[in-house]
């Protein structure tokens, strides 16, 4: 009987050791799986929204803003290379040009600020420097959508228009 008790005691201790080993392996396996799953999902996905900076305004020292200064620099640079289409625009306006594939866009700047007008459409892009209280114009292919935009004295002008005939815009601040 003593042998039987010793044998049962040995089996019991082996059983406890076996449970301890199984539990230890299960814990290590669980830890490994947890780390593996966490590392799979740890790709750095930037879900933050882009930073939107407010439109610059005039400072209280009276200096112009960076956007107005940039517009003025762009205006001065364009003046050096810009070739006005005055003759073509006048011919288009004075003659019956209904059969012509192009039409004119004229913009009158009635403000005290220089501006750069951008006209863009399908296969067309042009920047036109327009001085304060001056008129700028361009010939564009007709029957197309055009985006006409520019900065005028810290105000943004933007319009999309389907152009079939010559037209004129007056801008002021």
C-alpha positions as CSV (number, residue, x, y, z in Angstrom):
1,X,0.0,0.0,0.0
2,X,2.9,2.3,0.7
3,X,4.1,1.7,-2.9
4,X,0.6,2.5,-4.2
5,X,0.6,5.8,-2.2
6,X,4.1,6.7,-3.4
7,X,3.0,5.9,-6.9
8,X,-0.1,8.0,-6.7
9,X,1.8,10.8,-5.1
10,X,4.4,10.7,-7.9
11,X,1.6,10.7,-10.6
12,X,-0.1,13.6,-8.8
13,X,3.1,15.7,-8.7
14,X,3.8,14.8,-12.4
15,X,0.3,15.8,-13.2
16,X,0.7,19.2,-11.4
17,X,4.0,19.7,-13.2
18,X,2.4,18.8,-16.5
19,X,-0.5,21.3,-15.9
20,X,2.1,23.9,-15.0
21,X,4.1,23.3,-18.2
22,X,0.9,23.3,-20.3
23,X,-0.2,26.6,-18.6
24,X,3.2,28.2,-19.1
25,X,3.2,27.2,-22.8
26,X,-0.3,28.5,-23.3
27,X,0.6,31.8,-21.7
28,X,3.7,32.2,-23.9
29,X,1.7,31.2,-27.0
30,X,-1.0,33.8,-26.1
31,X,1.6,36.4,-25.6
32,X,3.2,35.6,-28.9
33,X,-0.2,35.8,-30.8
34,X,-1.0,39.1,-29.1
35,X,2.3,40.6,-30.1
36,X,1.9,39.3,-33.6
37,X,-1.6,40.7,-34.1
38,X,-0.6,44.1,-32.6
39,X,2.4,44.4,-34.9
40,X,0.3,43.6,-38.0
41,X,-2.0,46.5,-37.2
42,X,0.7,49.0,-36.2
43,X,1.2,50.4,-39.7
44,X,1.3,54.2,-39.2
45,X,-1.8,55.4,-41.0
46,X,-2.0,59.1,-40.8
47,X,-5.7,59.7,-40.3
48,X,-5.4,63.3,-39.2
49,X,-7.0,66.0,-41.3
50,X,-4.6,68.3,-43.2
51,X,-3.7,71.5,-41.4
52,X,-5.7,74.4,-42.8
53,X,-4.1,77.7,-42.4
54,X,-6.4,80.7,-42.2
55,X,-6.3,83.2,-45.1
56,X,-3.6,85.8,-44.3
57,X,-4.9,89.2,-43.2
58,X,-3.2,92.6,-43.0
59,X,-1.2,93.0,-39.8
60,X,-1.7,95.9,-37.5
61,X,1.6,97.5,-38.6
62,X,0.0,98.3,-41.9
63,X,2.3,96.0,-44.0
64,X,0.9,93.9,-46.8
65,X,0.3,90.2,-46.4
66,X,2.4,87.6,-48.0
67,X,-0.3,86.7,-50.5
68,X,-0.6,90.3,-51.7
69,X,3.2,90.5,-51.9
70,X,3.4,87.3,-53.8
71,X,0.7,88.5,-56.2
72,X,2.6,91.7,-56.8
73,X,5.9,89.8,-57.4
74,X,4.1,87.5,-59.9
75,X,2.5,90.6,-61.6
76,X,5.9,92.3,-61.9
77,X,7.6,89.1,-63.3
78,X,4.7,88.5,-65.8
79,X,4.9,92.1,-67.1
80,X,8.5,91.4,-68.4
81,X,7.4,88.5,-70.6
82,X,3.6,89.1,-71.3
83,X,2.6,89.7,-74.9
84,X,-0.9,91.4,-74.9
85,X,-3.4,90.2,-77.6
86,X,-5.0,93.7,-78.0
87,X,-5.2,93.6,-81.8
88,X,-6.8,90.1,-81.9
89,X,-9.3,91.1,-79.2
90,X,-10.2,94.3,-80.9
91,X,-10.6,92.5,-84.3
92,X,-12.8,89.9,-82.6
93,X,-15.0,92.6,-80.9
94,X,-15.3,94.9,-83.9
95,X,-15.8,92.4,-86.7
96,X,-18.5,89.7,-87.0
97,X,-16.5,86.8,-85.7
98,X,-19.3,84.2,-85.3
99,X,-17.4,81.8,-87.5
100,X,-14.2,82.2,-85.6
101,X,-13.0,79.3,-83.4
102,X,-11.9,81.8,-80.7
103,X,-13.6,84.4,-78.6
104,X,-12.3,87.2,-76.3
105,X,-12.4,87.4,-72.5
106,X,-11.9,90.9,-71.1
107,X,-11.4,91.8,-67.5
108,X,-11.5,95.3,-66.1
109,X,-9.6,95.8,-62.9
110,X,-11.4,98.7,-61.1
111,X,-9.4,98.4,-57.9
112,X,-6.2,100.1,-56.7
113,X,-4.3,96.7,-56.7
114,X,-2.5,95.0,-59.4
115,X,-3.7,91.4,-60.1
116,X,-2.8,88.3,-62.0
117,X,-5.7,86.7,-63.8
118,X,-5.5,83.0,-64.5
119,X,-7.6,81.5,-67.3
120,X,-7.5,77.7,-67.6
121,X,-9.5,75.2,-69.6
122,X,-9.1,72.1,-71.7
123,X,-5.6,72.4,-73.3
124,X,-5.5,76.1,-72.4
125,X,-3.7,78.0,-69.6
126,X,-2.8,81.6,-69.5
127,X,-1.8,84.2,-66.8
128,X,-2.5,87.8,-67.6
129,X,-1.1,90.7,-65.5
130,X,-3.7,93.4,-65.1
131,X,-2.7,96.7,-63.5
132,X,-4.8,98.8,-61.1
133,X,-7.6,100.5,-63.1
134,X,-6.6,98.7,-66.3
135,X,-8.1,96.2,-68.7
136,X,-6.7,92.8,-69.6
137,X,-7.9,90.4,-72.2
138,X,-7.2,87.1,-74.0
139,X,-8.4,85.1,-76.9
140,X,-9.6,81.6,-76.0
141,X,-11.1,78.7,-78.0
142,X,-14.8,78.9,-77.7
143,X,-17.4,76.2,-76.6
144,X,-15.3,75.2,-73.6
145,X,-15.5,75.5,-69.8
146,X,-12.9,77.9,-68.4
147,X,-11.9,78.6,-64.8
148,X,-11.1,82.3,-64.4
149,X,-9.4,83.2,-61.1
150,X,-7.2,85.7,-59.5
151,X,-6.3,87.6,-56.3
152,X,-7.5,91.2,-56.1
153,X,-6.5,93.2,-53.0
154,X,-6.5,90.1,-50.7
155,X,-9.8,88.9,-52.1
156,X,-10.0,85.8,-54.2
157,X,-12.0,85.8,-57.4
158,X,-12.9,82.5,-59.0
159,X,-15.6,81.7,-61.6
160,X,-16.2,78.8,-63.9
161,X,-17.9,79.7,-67.2
162,X,-18.8,77.9,-70.4
163,X,-17.7,80.3,-73.1
164,X,-19.6,80.5,-76.4
165,X,-19.3,84.3,-77.0
166,X,-16.9,87.0,-76.1
167,X,-17.6,88.4,-72.6
168,X,-16.3,91.0,-70.2
169,X,-15.9,91.1,-66.4
170,X,-15.5,94.1,-64.1
171,X,-13.8,93.5,-60.8
172,X,-13.5,95.9,-57.9
173,X,-12.7,95.7,-54.2
